[in-house]
Amino acid sequence: MRALLFKDFGAIELADVPKPGLEEPGDALVKVTTTAICGSDLHVINGRIPGMSPGGILGHEFIGVIEEVTPEVTRFAEGDRVLGSFMIPCGHCWYCTRRLYSRCPDNRVFGYGAFLGDVNGAQAEYVRVPNADLALHTVDPSMSDERALFAGDIFTTAYDCAVEARIEKGDSIAVVGCGPVGLMAVQAARAFEPATIFAIDTVSQRLEMAQTFGAVPIDAGDCHVPSHIQDHTDGRGVDAVLECVGVVAALLDSIDMVRAGGHVSVIGVHSDPELVLPLNITFVKAVDLKFCGTANIVGRWDDALGLVASGKADPEAIISHRMNLSDAERGYELFAARQALKVVLTP
């Protein structure tokens, strides 16, 4: 089968590799019909997520059709159309039994290398899915691949962030960073009926897209964002901030722009080993600072898919490029150069 392989840091290649088979009790073999390039795939290629070996298959966003299952799989059968979660929880630990799947100490991730389970990814014609009863979700026949696809990662990740921000009807909120997850956060937040959503970025294409989703765009290159936010919230700041960047400056700005007693929900991936936090401001303002960590996909994707099915969210709107798997290397180039907002691949 064809698959996109990690070759070395900064290098990928499309190659013919053996078709996977069933290896563990609970496995399913899925014929991939649609997959996508995610920002964290770039982290793998650039070494920000260590442990990937040459020849490992990339990718963790996918939809497909089940070709084969082991006898231990009880929820799915050959021919079922399924959505994959990017994470594979164990299903039986203390956290999983409480539906805190993203905290599972034995979580595995497709296409992330040895430190996260060494499970090959889904930018391929076929993917082996361990613990399929948890890591797969049926797809309603009325829903296209592209509509459902992002509930397995970025849309449900954004929804998780919005839930943890405790948004109430009539609130003012800010979404910091309007990459794919940030744009999904704008859509997810909208479901909680805030009065105003400020969308903050420096890339005009992203801001224009956020505006089409009903947000008020703010170009961070044109103003001091916390001051701008205060000017438009009677000096208070927003009720909640969804931080979708994952850099220290964005986090500190989020604390600055939220009102006293407000909520900052952080879904941006932070990898800095330490942070100089303005504890005096954070304490005096009584800021509720919530680090979401890895999003609880399996615990939240029923609700996320419900928003998509009802028409309250339209995740496929962010797709800028549709390409064949044979053109995946070019897709990665466009994505890394920010010339593509979201690239979907079909094997």
Sequence and secondary structure as in RCSB ss.txt:
>XXXX:A:sequence
MRALLFKDFGAIELADVPKPGLEEPGDALVKVTTTAICGSDLHVINGRIPGMSPGGILGHEFIGVIEEVTPEVTR
FAEGDRVLGSFMIPCGHCWYCTRRLYSRCPDNRVFGYGAFLGDVNGAQAEYVRVPNADLALHTVDPSMSDERALF
AGDIFTTAYDCAVEARIEKGDSIAVVGCGPVGLMAVQAARAFEPATIFAIDTVSQRLEMAQTFGAVPIDAGDCHV
PSHIQDHTDGRGVDAVLECVGVVAALLDSIDMVRAGGHVSVIGVHSDPELVLPLNITFVKAVDLKFCGTANIVGR
WDDALGLVASGKADPEAIISHRMNLSDAERGYELFAARQALKVVLTP
>XXXX:A:secstr
 EEEEEEETTEEEEEE       STT EEEEEEEEEE HHHHHHHHTSS    TT B   EEEEEEEEE TT  S
  TT EEEE SEE  SSSTTGGGT GGG TT EEBT  GGGT B  SSBSEEEETTHHHHEEE  TTS HHHHGG
GGTHHHHHHHHHHHTT  TT EEEEE  SHHHHHHHHHHHTT  SEEEEEES HHHHHHHHHTT EEEETTTS H
HHHHHHTTTTS EEEEEE S SHHHHHHHHHHEEEEEEEEE S    S     HHHHHHTT EEEE  S  HHHH
HHHHHHHHHHTS  GGGG  EEEEGGGHHHHHHHHHTTS S EEEE 
